[in-house]
Amino acid sequence: MKNLLTLLIATFLTLPALQAQYRDYWQQHVDYTMEIDVDVENHQYAGKQTLEYTNNSPDVLDRVYYHLYFNAFQPGSMMDVRSRTIEDPDGRVRDRIYYLDEDEVGYQRVRSLTQNGTAVNYEVDGTVLVVDLNEPIQPGETVTFKMEWDAQVPLQVRRSGWNNAEGVEFSMSQWYPKLAEYDHQGWHPNEYVGREFHGPFGEFDVKITIDQDYVLGGTGTLQNPNEIGYGYEEEGADVNRPSGDKMTWHFKAENVIDFFWGADPDFKHVTAQVPDGPKLHFLYQQPAVVEGASDEENAQYTKNWEELVDYTIGAFEYANEHFGEYPYPQYTNLQGGDGGMEYPMGTLITGGRSLGSLVGVMVHEMYHSWFQNVLATNESLYEWMDEGFTSFASAETMDHLFDRGSDFPYSGSYRGYQFIVESGIEEPLTTHADHYNTNRAYSVAAYSKGAVFLGQLSYILGEETFRKGMLSYHDEWKLKHPTDLDFIQIMEKESGMILDWYYEYFVQTTKTIDYGIESVVGDDDKTVVNLERIDLMPMPLDVVVEYADGSSELYYIPLRMMRGEKPAENNMKRTVLEDWPWVDPEYNFTINKPASDIKQISIDPSQRLADINRENNNFDIASMLNE
């Protein structure tokens, strides 16, 4: 009886941990059917939406929320106030929303909304539509919402809008009433202040009726190419456009979290095929008409878009091999927006750039199809997994595409992290994307520290194990909503190590790494190396000893709490030393050679360790002996 009681108590105590690690996974599902009629002269449209929403959660839902993103582009909105009051506002926004005229503001005005044919009560609260349901949605139930709404597209300020700085007429992102995500943490109806997004996977069937001279592109596959033309029609097919001033573009997309599109009368449409991959679409203005640019510069911008085709093919081939297969049939690079912004199956990207900049932004936004649109984390909570993982992958891909041969292509991210540490404004990576005190702290945390997180993980696990883990992460979580702990679990499974300590220190705190070589003491037979942990974050150490005869040896010191060690990464002789307990500030080991046989000792010459003071990482014995 005593043994049974002990077993029951042990089971009870470990059950929450097991449930957290192996949580029952589910995700909601949406099916959108939309018809849009665009008034290009007034930058307005009328919309009809049928939404079938399936509640795959174990919970009963008595309320739903929609995002009305265009409502952010009105004076006095939260996005406007946030931009005018934050210490370092985005230069593209500042007070521009505050000074928008009546015909330049954005809005989405719901005219009617029904649940299963019966009108429901709703309230507009800024950029969120709060809907009280007539009947709760039961677990496993599918309900149908039908909505009619009117919208005015804002003058382009941030991401969405008409007439961007390069004269593209419509950059249509965050453009429709979008149902908010409900997941294991509950609803996520965040007000839009210009940051990140989250949404359920589903199907989109979208018809956009617009003036016949406009060329469109975006998410999904065009269903009526032989009616449209403009380079979409099948090879050799006759274009059979309907009569009238307007034409309807019909797109479908499966298993995506959002839908974007763009349109302009001056778009040129070019296609290309990735071998064993998606069909690529490129839509850009020809001739280029970037404001303030000379004719020569505009001609170069057009040439850069032409060269972008081959670089995009190369980027997809590299990404498919190193980070997992892209699962969709097409991808679109579309000129528009205010920089570069990712969406399912494509990106909005400004075109007035050098070739390197154009390719760089394309590669970064392309990788969001891996780290956000396919591995669809809640980027408001895990912005470092979205932007940081993307920055890491794009750095090495750019190195590959331009044949730079860098030993460490991630150095820019490490410098960014070093900057934010020294600035004193760093905040933990667990900070909600909307709630950072400054835009600078958000940007460096999301882009730089998130990339450093992966760089250091390859240091901890070893490069080969790390790469296997990244592919396993993609295979297991594609088209789902992984969390930070889901990623850690994949890497623990792949490596056989315990990694919670790394997550807790580097993600949940702003503690830093600083190891140093305190002293080297030698005699005729041996040399003792004394190491010290100066800052609070512990890490395993690679200590490389270069000998006077030109040979090298690596002394590897695992952390005890890792409960494992990484495999040898190269052909260098390696000695695995006793584990370093994290509480000990000092550690020493012995080299069975006199100091005169040693040239230099270095901590982590690979640079993957984000040590904030590398000046104490090297000990030049040869110079010391010559003094």
C-alpha positions as CSV (number, residue, x, y, z in Angstrom):
1,M,0.0,0.0,0.0
2,K,2.9,2.4,0.9
3,N,4.5,1.7,-2.5
4,L,1.3,2.3,-4.3
5,L,0.7,5.6,-2.5
6,T,4.3,6.7,-3.3
7,L,3.7,5.9,-7.0
8,L,0.4,7.9,-7.0
9,I,2.1,10.9,-5.4
10,A,5.0,10.7,-7.8
11,T,2.6,10.5,-10.8
12,F,0.6,13.4,-9.5
13,L,3.7,15.6,-9.1
14,T,5.1,14.8,-12.5
15,L,1.8,15.0,-14.5
16,P,1.8,18.7,-15.1
17,A,5.3,18.5,-16.4
18,L,4.4,15.7,-18.7
19,Q,1.3,17.5,-19.9
20,A,3.3,20.6,-20.6
21,Q,5.9,18.6,-22.6
22,Y,3.4,16.4,-24.5
23,R,0.4,18.7,-24.5
24,D,-2.6,17.5,-26.6
25,Y,-2.2,19.6,-29.7
26,W,-5.1,21.1,-31.6
27,Q,-5.7,24.2,-33.8
28,Q,-8.7,26.0,-35.0
29,H,-9.7,26.1,-38.7
30,V,-11.1,28.8,-41.0
31,D,-12.6,28.7,-44.5
32,Y,-13.0,32.2,-46.0
33,T,-15.0,32.9,-49.2
34,M,-14.8,36.6,-50.1
35,E,-16.1,38.8,-52.9
36,I,-14.5,42.3,-53.2
37,D,-15.6,45.1,-55.5
38,V,-12.9,47.8,-55.7
39,D,-13.6,51.5,-56.4
40,V,-10.1,52.5,-57.5
41,E,-10.8,56.2,-57.9
42,N,-11.9,56.6,-54.2
43,H,-9.6,53.8,-52.8
44,Q,-12.6,52.0,-51.3
45,Y,-14.2,48.6,-51.7
46,A,-17.3,46.7,-50.7
47,G,-16.8,43.2,-49.3
48,K,-18.8,40.1,-48.7
49,Q,-17.4,37.3,-46.5
50,T,-18.6,33.9,-45.6
51,L,-16.5,32.3,-42.9
52,E,-16.9,28.7,-41.8
53,Y,-15.2,28.4,-38.4
54,T,-14.4,25.0,-36.8
55,N,-13.8,24.9,-33.1
56,N,-11.2,22.1,-32.7
57,S,-10.5,23.2,-29.1
58,P,-11.9,21.4,-26.1
59,D,-13.5,24.6,-25.0
60,V,-17.0,26.1,-25.5
61,L,-16.7,29.5,-27.1
62,D,-19.4,32.2,-26.4
63,R,-17.6,35.1,-28.1
64,V,-15.4,35.6,-31.1
65,Y,-13.2,38.5,-32.2
66,Y,-12.2,39.9,-35.6
67,H,-9.3,42.2,-36.4
68,L,-10.2,45.4,-38.2
69,Y,-6.7,46.5,-39.0
70,F,-7.5,49.4,-41.3
71,N,-9.1,51.2,-38.3
72,A,-5.6,51.8,-37.0
73,F,-5.1,54.4,-39.7
74,Q,-7.2,57.1,-38.1
75,P,-6.2,60.0,-35.9
76,G,-6.4,59.1,-32.2
77,S,-6.1,55.3,-32.8
78,M,-3.8,53.3,-30.5
79,M,-1.3,53.0,-33.4
80,D,-1.3,56.7,-33.9
81,V,-0.9,57.5,-30.2
82,R,1.8,54.8,-29.7
83,S,3.8,56.2,-32.6
84,R,3.6,59.8,-31.3
85,T,4.5,58.9,-27.7
86,I,7.2,56.2,-28.0
87,E,10.7,57.4,-27.4
88,D,12.0,56.3,-30.9
89,P,9.0,56.2,-33.3
90,D,9.2,54.3,-36.6
91,G,10.4,56.9,-39.1
92,R,7.8,55.7,-41.6
93,V,4.9,56.5,-39.2
94,R,5.7,59.2,-36.6
95,D,2.7,61.5,-36.7
96,R,1.6,60.8,-40.3
97,I,-1.6,59.0,-39.1
98,Y,-2.6,62.0,-37.0
99,Y,-2.5,64.3,-40.1
100,L,-4.4,62.1,-42.5
101,D,-7.3,63.7,-44.3
102,E,-10.8,62.2,-44.4
103,D,-10.2,60.6,-47.8
104,E,-6.8,59.3,-46.6
105,V,-7.8,57.5,-43.4
106,G,-8.5,53.8,-43.3
107,Y,-11.6,52.0,-42.0
108,Q,-13.5,48.8,-42.1
109,R,-17.2,49.3,-41.3
110,V,-19.3,46.2,-40.8
111,R,-22.8,46.5,-42.2
112,S,-24.1,43.1,-41.2
113,L,-23.0,39.9,-39.4
114,T,-24.9,36.7,-38.9
115,Q,-24.1,33.4,-37.2
116,N,-25.8,30.4,-38.9
117,G,-28.2,32.9,-40.6
118,T,-29.2,34.8,-37.5
119,A,-27.9,38.4,-36.8
120,V,-25.5,38.7,-33.8
121,N,-24.6,41.6,-31.6
122,Y,-21.2,43.1,-32.1
123,E,-19.2,46.1,-31.0
124,V,-16.3,47.9,-32.7
125,D,-13.5,48.6,-30.3
126,G,-10.8,50.3,-32.2
127,T,-9.1,47.6,-34.4
128,V,-11.1,44.8,-32.8
129,L,-14.7,43.6,-33.5
130,V,-16.2,42.0,-30.4
131,V,-18.9,39.5,-31.3
132,D,-21.3,38.0,-28.7
133,L,-22.6,34.8,-30.1
134,N,-26.3,33.8,-30.2
135,E,-25.3,30.2,-29.5
136,P,-22.0,29.0,-28.0
137,I,-19.7,27.1,-30.4
138,Q,-19.3,23.6,-29.0
139,P,-16.0,21.6,-29.3
140,G,-15.9,20.0,-32.7
141,E,-18.6,22.3,-34.1
142,T,-18.5,24.3,-37.3
143,V,-20.5,27.5,-37.6
144,T,-21.0,29.9,-40.5
145,F,-20.5,33.6,-40.2
146,K,-21.6,35.9,-43.0
147,M,-20.5,39.5,-43.1
148,E,-20.9,42.5,-45.4
149,W,-18.6,45.5,-44.9
150,D,-17.3,48.6,-46.5
151,A,-13.7,49.7,-46.4
152,Q,-11.5,52.6,-47.2
153,V,-7.9,51.8,-48.0
154,P,-5.6,54.3,-46.1
155,L,-3.0,56.4,-47.8
156,Q,0.1,54.1,-47.5
157,V,1.7,54.7,-44.1
158,R,2.7,51.3,-42.7
159,R,2.6,48.1,-44.8
160,S,-1.0,48.6,-46.2
161,G,-2.4,51.3,-48.3
162,W,-2.6,53.1,-51.6
163,N,0.0,55.2,-53.4
164,N,3.2,54.1,-51.7
165,A,6.4,56.1,-52.0
166,E,7.2,54.4,-55.3
167,G,3.7,55.1,-56.7
168,V,2.3,51.5,-56.4
169,E,-1.5,52.0,-56.3
170,F,-2.6,49.2,-53.9
171,S,-0.6,47.3,-51.2
172,M,-3.3,45.2,-49.7
173,S,-2.3,43.5,-46.5
174,Q,-4.4,43.3,-43.3
175,W,-7.2,44.4,-45.5
176,Y,-10.2,42.2,-44.6
177,P,-12.0,41.5,-41.3
178,K,-9.9,38.6,-40.0
179,L,-10.9,36.2,-37.2
180,A,-8.6,36.3,-34.3
181,E,-6.7,33.2,-33.2
182,Y,-7.9,31.1,-30.3
183,D,-5.3,28.6,-29.1
184,H,-4.2,26.8,-25.9
185,Q,-3.6,30.3,-24.3
186,G,-7.0,31.6,-25.2
187,W,-8.0,34.4,-27.5
188,H,-5.5,36.8,-29.0
189,P,-7.4,39.9,-30.1
190,N,-4.5,42.3,-29.9
191,E,-5.1,45.9,-30.9
192,Y,-3.0,46.8,-34.0
193,V,-0.2,49.1,-33.2
194,G,2.0,48.3,-36.2
195,R,3.8,45.2,-34.9
196,E,3.1,41.5,-35.3
197,F,0.3,39.0,-36.2
198,H,-1.2,35.7,-35.4
199,G,-4.0,33.7,-37.1
200,P,-5.6,30.3,-37.7
201,F,-4.8,28.2,-40.7
202,G,-7.5,27.7,-43.3
203,E,-8.6,28.0,-46.9
204,F,-9.2,31.2,-48.8
205,D,-11.4,31.6,-51.9
206,V,-11.2,35.2,-52.9
207,K,-12.7,37.1,-55.9
208,I,-11.5,40.6,-56.5
209,T,-13.3,42.8,-59.0
210,I,-11.3,45.7,-60.2
211,D,-10.7,47.9,-63.3
212,Q,-9.5,45.9,-66.3
213,D,-6.2,47.7,-66.6
214,Y,-4.9,46.6,-63.2
215,V,-2.5,43.7,-62.7
216,L,-2.8,41.7,-59.5
217,G,-0.7,39.2,-57.6
218,G,-0.6,37.9,-54.0
219,T,-1.5,34.8,-52.0
220,G,-2.9,31.8,-53.7
221,T,-3.2,30.4,-57.2
222,L,-5.2,32.2,-59.9
223,Q,-8.2,30.2,-60.9
224,N,-9.1,32.0,-64.1
225,P,-5.8,32.8,-65.8
226,N,-7.2,32.5,-69.4
227,E,-9.7,35.3,-68.6
228,I,-7.1,37.5,-67.0
229,G,-4.0,37.4,-69.3
230,Y,-1.2,39.7,-68.2
231,G,1.2,36.7,-68.4
232,Y,-0.9,34.4,-66.2
233,E,-2.6,32.5,-69.0
234,E,-1.4,29.0,-69.9
235,E,1.2,28.8,-72.6
236,G,-0.5,29.1,-76.0
237,A,-3.9,29.8,-74.6
238,D,-6.2,32.6,-75.9
239,V,-7.1,35.3,-73.4
240,N,-10.8,35.6,-73.3
241,R,-11.6,38.6,-71.1
242,P,-15.2,39.4,-70.1
243,S,-16.7,42.6,-71.5
244,G,-17.0,45.7,-69.4
245,D,-14.8,48.1,-67.5
246,K,-14.0,45.7,-64.7
247,M,-12.6,42.2,-64.4
248,T,-12.7,39.6,-61.6
249,W,-9.5,37.9,-60.4
250,H,-10.2,34.6,-58.6
251,F,-7.6,33.2,-56.2
252,K,-7.6,30.1,-54.0
253,A,-5.1,29.2,-51.2
254,E,-5.1,26.2,-48.9
255,N,-3.7,25.9,-45.4
256,V,-2.5,29.5,-45.0
257,I,-2.8,31.9,-42.1
258,D,-3.5,35.1,-44.1
259,F,-4.1,36.5,-47.6
260,F,-2.5,39.5,-49.2
261,W,-2.6,41.1,-52.7
262,G,-1.3,44.1,-54.6
263,A,-2.4,45.9,-57.8
264,D,-1.1,48.5,-60.2
265,P,-1.8,49.3,-63.8
266,D,2.0,49.5,-64.6
267,F,3.0,46.1,-63.2
268,K,5.0,43.8,-65.3
269,H,4.5,40.1,-64.6
270,V,7.3,37.6,-64.9
271,T,7.3,34.0,-63.9
272,A,10.0,31.4,-63.1
273,Q,10.1,27.8,-61.9
274,V,12.1,26.5,-58.9
275,P,13.3,23.0,-59.8
276,D,11.2,20.6,-57.7
277,G,9.7,23.6,-56.1
278,P,7.1,26.4,-56.5
279,K,6.3,28.6,-59.4
280,L,7.6,32.1,-58.8
281,H,5.8,35.3,-59.8
282,F,7.4,38.7,-59.9
283,L,5.2,41.9,-60.3
284,Y,7.0,45.2,-60.5
285,Q,6.6,48.5,-62.2
286,Q,8.1,48.9,-65.6
287,P,9.4,51.4,-66.2
288,A,10.4,52.0,-62.6
289,V,9.2,55.4,-61.4
290,V,10.8,55.8,-57.9
291,E,10.2,59.4,-56.8
292,G,13.4,61.5,-56.8
293,A,15.4,58.9,-58.8
294,S,17.1,59.8,-62.1
295,D,16.3,58.0,-65.3
296,E,19.5,56.1,-65.0
297,E,18.7,55.0,-61.5
298,N,15.2,53.9,-62.4
299,A,16.7,51.9,-65.3
300,Q,19.0,50.2,-62.8
301,Y,16.1,49.4,-60.5
302,T,14.3,47.6,-63.3
303,K,17.4,45.7,-64.2
304,N,17.7,44.6,-60.5
305,W,14.2,43.2,-60.6
306,E,15.2,41.2,-63.7
307,E,18.2,39.8,-61.9
308,L,16.2,39.0,-58.8
309,V,14.6,36.1,-60.6
310,D,17.7,33.9,-60.6
311,Y,18.6,34.9,-57.0
312,T,15.1,33.9,-55.8
313,I,15.4,30.5,-57.5
314,G,18.8,30.0,-55.8
315,A,17.4,31.1,-52.4
316,F,14.5,28.6,-52.6
317,E,16.8,25.8,-53.5
318,Y,19.1,26.6,-50.5
319,A,16.2,26.9,-48.1
320,N,14.5,23.7,-49.2
321,E,17.7,21.8,-48.6
322,H,18.7,23.3,-45.3
323,F,15.5,24.3,-43.6
324,G,12.8,22.0,-45.0
325,E,10.6,21.9,-48.1
326,Y,8.4,24.8,-49.0
327,P,4.9,23.3,-49.0
328,Y,3.0,25.7,-51.4
329,P,2.7,25.7,-55.2
330,Q,3.6,29.3,-55.7
331,Y,5.4,32.4,-54.3
332,T,5.1,36.0,-55.3
333,N,7.6,38.9,-55.0
334,L,5.4,42.0,-55.4
335,Q,6.5,45.6,-55.4
336,G,4.7,47.6,-52.8
337,G,4.4,48.5,-49.1
338,D,7.0,50.4,-47.2
339,G,10.0,48.1,-47.1
340,G,9.6,44.4,-46.9
341,M,6.8,42.5,-45.3
342,E,6.0,38.8,-45.4
343,Y,2.7,37.1,-46.1
344,P,1.7,33.6,-47.1
345,M,3.0,32.7,-50.5
346,G,4.7,36.1,-51.0
347,T,6.0,39.4,-49.9
348,L,5.5,43.1,-50.4
349,I,8.9,44.7,-51.1
350,T,9.9,48.2,-52.2
351,G,11.8,48.2,-55.5
352,G,14.0,51.3,-55.4
353,R,17.1,49.4,-54.1
354,S,20.5,48.3,-55.1
355,L,20.7,44.7,-56.2
356,G,22.2,43.6,-52.9
357,S,19.5,45.3,-50.9
358,L,16.7,43.9,-53.1
359,V,18.0,40.4,-52.9
360,G,18.7,40.8,-49.2
361,V,15.1,41.9,-48.4
362,M,13.7,39.2,-50.7
363,V,15.6,36.5,-48.9
364,H,14.6,37.7,-45.5
365,E,10.9,37.9,-46.3
366,M,11.1,34.6,-48.2
367,Y,12.3,32.9,-45.0
368,H,9.2,34.1,-43.2
369,S,7.5,31.4,-45.3
370,W,9.5,29.0,-43.1
371,F,9.5,30.9,-39.8
372,Q,6.1,32.4,-39.5
373,N,3.8,31.4,-42.3
374,V,4.5,27.6,-42.2
375,L,6.0,27.3,-38.7
376,A,3.3,29.7,-37.5
377,T,4.4,30.8,-34.1
378,N,2.5,33.6,-32.4
379,E,4.9,36.3,-33.4
380,S,3.6,38.7,-30.9
381,L,4.8,36.4,-28.1
382,Y,7.7,34.7,-29.9
383,E,8.9,37.5,-32.2
384,W,12.5,36.2,-31.7
385,M,11.5,32.9,-33.3
386,D,10.0,34.7,-36.2
387,E,12.4,37.5,-37.0
388,G,15.5,35.9,-35.3
389,F,15.3,32.5,-37.0
390,T,14.6,34.3,-40.3
391,S,17.7,36.6,-39.8
392,F,19.9,33.6,-39.0
393,A,18.8,31.7,-42.2
394,S,18.9,34.7,-44.5
395,A,22.5,35.6,-43.3
396,E,23.9,32.3,-44.4
397,T,21.8,32.2,-47.6
398,M,23.1,35.6,-48.7
399,D,26.6,34.4,-48.0
400,H,25.8,31.4,-50.3
401,L,24.1,33.4,-53.1
402,F,26.9,36.0,-53.4
403,D,29.7,33.5,-52.8
404,R,31.2,35.5,-49.9
405,G,32.9,32.6,-48.3
406,S,32.4,34.0,-44.8
407,D,33.5,31.8,-41.9
408,F,30.8,33.4,-39.7
409,P,28.0,35.1,-41.7
410,Y,26.0,35.8,-38.5
411,S,28.5,38.4,-37.1
412,G,26.0,41.3,-37.8
413,S,23.5,39.7,-35.4
414,Y,26.1,39.2,-32.8
415,R,27.2,42.9,-33.1
416,G,23.5,43.9,-32.7
417,Y,23.2,41.9,-29.6
418,Q,26.4,43.3,-28.2
419,F,25.0,46.8,-28.8
420,I,21.8,46.2,-27.0
421,V,23.6,44.8,-24.0
422,E,25.9,47.8,-23.8
423,S,23.0,50.2,-24.3
424,G,21.3,49.3,-21.1
425,I,17.8,49.1,-22.7
426,E,17.7,45.4,-23.3
427,E,14.5,43.6,-22.3
428,P,13.9,39.8,-22.1
429,L,12.9,38.0,-25.2
430,T,9.7,37.0,-23.4
431,T,8.4,40.6,-23.7
432,H,5.3,40.9,-25.8
433,A,6.2,42.5,-29.2
434,D,3.8,45.3,-28.6
435,H,5.1,46.1,-25.1
436,Y,8.8,46.8,-25.5
437,N,9.7,50.2,-24.1
438,T,11.5,51.2,-27.3
439,N,11.4,50.2,-30.9
440,R,15.1,49.8,-30.8
441,A,14.9,47.2,-27.9
442,Y,12.2,45.3,-29.8
443,S,14.2,45.3,-33.1
444,V,17.5,44.1,-31.7
445,A,15.8,41.5,-29.5
446,A,13.7,40.1,-32.3
447,Y,16.2,40.2,-35.1
448,S,19.6,40.0,-33.5
449,K,19.2,38.2,-30.2
450,G,16.8,35.7,-31.9
451,A,19.5,34.9,-34.5
452,V,22.2,34.7,-31.8
453,F,19.9,32.2,-30.0
454,L,20.3,29.8,-32.9
455,G,24.0,30.6,-33.4
456,Q,24.7,29.6,-29.8
457,L,22.5,26.6,-30.1
458,S,24.7,25.3,-32.9
459,Y,27.7,25.8,-30.5
460,I,26.0,23.9,-27.7
461,L,24.7,21.0,-29.8
462,G,27.3,20.8,-32.5
463,E,26.6,21.9,-36.1
464,E,25.5,18.6,-37.4
465,T,23.1,17.9,-34.6
466,F,21.8,21.5,-34.8
467,R,21.1,21.1,-38.5
468,K,19.2,17.8,-38.0
469,G,17.2,19.5,-35.3
470,M,16.2,22.4,-37.6
471,L,14.9,20.0,-40.2
472,S,13.1,17.9,-37.5
473,Y,11.5,21.1,-36.3
474,H,10.2,21.9,-39.7
475,D,9.0,18.4,-40.4
476,E,7.1,18.0,-37.1
477,W,5.6,21.5,-36.8
478,K,5.0,22.7,-40.4
479,L,1.5,24.1,-40.9
480,K,1.0,24.3,-37.1
481,H,1.6,26.8,-34.3
482,P,4.7,25.8,-32.4
483,T,5.8,27.5,-29.2
484,D,9.2,28.2,-27.8
485,L,9.1,25.1,-25.7
486,D,8.0,23.0,-28.6
487,F,11.2,24.0,-30.3
488,I,13.3,23.3,-27.2
489,Q,11.7,19.9,-27.0
490,I,12.7,19.1,-30.6
491,M,16.3,20.1,-29.9
492,E,16.5,18.1,-26.7
493,K,15.1,15.0,-28.5
494,E,17.6,15.4,-31.3
495,S,20.7,16.0,-29.1
496,G,19.8,13.9,-26.0
497,M,20.8,17.0,-23.9
498,I,18.9,19.0,-21.3
499,L,18.4,22.5,-22.7
500,D,15.9,24.2,-20.3
501,W,18.8,26.1,-18.6
502,Y,19.7,27.7,-22.0
503,Y,16.2,28.8,-22.7
504,E,15.7,30.1,-19.1
505,Y,18.9,32.2,-19.1
506,F,18.9,33.5,-22.7
507,V,15.2,34.0,-23.3
508,Q,13.7,34.7,-20.0
509,T,16.4,37.0,-18.6
510,T,18.9,39.6,-19.8
511,K,21.9,37.9,-18.0
512,T,25.0,37.8,-20.1
513,I,28.0,35.6,-20.9
514,D,31.5,36.5,-20.0
515,Y,34.2,33.9,-19.6
516,G,37.9,34.7,-19.3
517,I,41.3,33.1,-19.1
518,E,42.4,34.3,-15.6
519,S,45.9,32.8,-15.7
520,V,48.2,30.2,-17.2
521,V,50.8,28.7,-15.0
522,G,53.4,26.2,-16.3
523,D,56.5,24.3,-15.4
524,D,58.8,21.9,-17.2
525,D,56.1,19.1,-17.3
526,K,52.7,20.7,-17.4
527,T,50.6,23.9,-17.8
528,V,47.6,24.7,-15.7
529,V,44.9,26.9,-17.3
530,N,42.7,28.8,-14.9
531,L,39.3,29.9,-16.3
532,E,36.7,32.2,-14.7
533,R,33.0,32.8,-15.2
534,I,32.7,36.6,-14.8
535,D,29.0,37.2,-15.7
536,L,26.0,35.2,-14.6
537,M,25.1,33.0,-17.6
538,P,26.8,29.7,-17.7
539,M,27.8,28.0,-21.0
540,P,29.9,25.0,-22.1
541,L,33.3,26.0,-23.3
542,D,35.5,25.1,-26.3
543,V,39.1,26.0,-25.4
544,V,41.5,25.7,-28.3
545,V,45.2,25.4,-27.6
546,E,47.6,26.2,-30.4
547,Y,51.1,24.7,-30.0
548,A,54.4,26.1,-31.1
549,D,54.8,23.3,-33.6
550,G,51.7,24.4,-35.5
551,S,49.3,21.8,-34.2
552,S,46.1,22.5,-32.2
553,E,44.0,20.7,-29.6
554,L,40.5,21.4,-28.4
555,Y,39.6,21.0,-24.7
556,Y,35.8,20.7,-24.3
557,I,34.2,21.5,-21.0
558,P,30.5,20.6,-20.9
559,L,28.1,22.1,-18.3
560,R,27.0,19.5,-15.8
561,M,23.3,20.5,-16.1
562,M,23.4,19.7,-19.9
563,R,23.6,16.0,-19.0
564,G,25.4,15.4,-22.2
565,E,28.0,16.6,-24.6
566,K,28.2,17.5,-28.2
567,P,30.0,15.3,-30.7
568,A,33.4,16.4,-32.1
569,E,32.8,18.9,-34.9
570,N,36.0,18.7,-36.9
571,N,39.2,16.8,-37.3
572,M,41.0,18.6,-34.5
573,K,42.1,16.4,-31.6
574,R,39.6,16.8,-28.7
575,T,39.9,16.1,-25.0
576,V,36.6,16.1,-23.1
577,L,37.1,17.4,-19.6
578,E,35.1,17.1,-16.4
579,D,31.8,18.9,-16.4
580,W,31.7,22.5,-15.0
581,P,29.0,22.9,-12.3
582,W,27.2,26.2,-13.0
583,V,27.6,27.5,-9.4
584,D,31.4,27.4,-9.6
585,P,32.9,30.8,-10.7
586,E,36.3,29.2,-11.5
587,Y,37.6,26.1,-13.3
588,N,41.1,24.8,-14.1
589,F,42.5,22.1,-16.2
590,T,46.0,20.8,-17.0
591,I,47.8,20.5,-20.3
592,N,50.5,17.9,-20.1
593,K,53.0,20.0,-21.9
594,P,55.3,22.8,-20.7
595,A,54.2,26.4,-21.4
596,S,57.1,26.8,-23.8
597,D,55.4,24.3,-26.1
598,I,52.2,26.4,-26.2
599,K,51.7,29.4,-28.5
600,Q,48.1,30.6,-27.6
601,I,45.0,29.5,-25.7
602,S,41.6,30.8,-26.9
603,I,38.0,30.4,-25.7
604,D,35.6,29.7,-28.6
605,P,37.5,30.9,-31.7
606,S,34.4,29.9,-33.7
607,Q,32.8,33.1,-32.4
608,R,29.4,31.4,-31.8
609,L,29.6,32.0,-28.1
610,A,28.0,35.5,-27.4
611,D,30.7,36.5,-24.9
612,I,30.2,40.2,-24.3
613,N,33.9,40.7,-23.6
614,R,36.1,38.8,-26.0
615,E,39.3,40.6,-24.9
616,N,39.8,38.2,-22.0
617,N,39.2,35.1,-24.2
618,N,42.8,34.8,-25.5
619,F,46.0,34.2,-23.8
620,D,49.2,34.7,-25.9
621,I,51.8,32.6,-24.2
622,A,54.4,33.1,-26.9
623,S,54.3,36.9,-26.4
624,M,54.4,36.6,-22.6
625,L,57.5,34.4,-22.7
626,N,59.3,36.7,-25.1
627,E,58.8,39.7,-22.8
